[in-house]
Amino acid sequence: MTEPQVEVRRSKRRRQTVSAYRDGDKVIVLLPDRMSRTEEKRWVADMLSRLQRSETRRRSPARESDEALVERCRQLSEKYLDGRAVPHGVRWVRPMRTRWASCTPSEGTIRVSRRLRDVPGWVLDYVLVHELAHLLVPGHGADFWAWVRGYPKTERAIGYLEGLSAAAHLELDLDGDVETPLGSKSDT
Ligand SMILES: [Zn+2]
């Protein structure tokens, strides 16, 4: 993980507490106004490592390997898709230019961009449910979304991914994620 850009905000109202949160590719650290520069340095370093630890804890176990990814898909299919989506293959692939993931329903295969390895587990889960649902419904029609919305954090995850895409100055989404065996996009 590269060092994030840090913005320190001091508040007169804040007396005891220090907090930090991520805003796009920046980390905002909130400090009491009266804190010295030396204390500030120590607290910023401390808050960055705490933030990183908590983000690491929230990542998906599926990030470890293709096998772990397959296992996660099995669990999600069971929980949200009545176990009906049974992929023949799911694997991590090098970052794609415009997509977070893609699926070839006729072959039952799903590819997930390594860009998603470090997102919170609930965001990766949304992408997996989305791709698994394409094994049942290839397009992005109402019947497709009816399946996907069974995953309760769908809207939040879509928002998270939009933010991530904007922060990276990329135009990533899942709009053209369904492929035919020839590799042409079969829907939008
Ligand atoms: Zn899709």
Residues whose N, C-alpha, C, O or C-beta is under 5 A from the ligand:
A	BS01	ZN	L174 D177
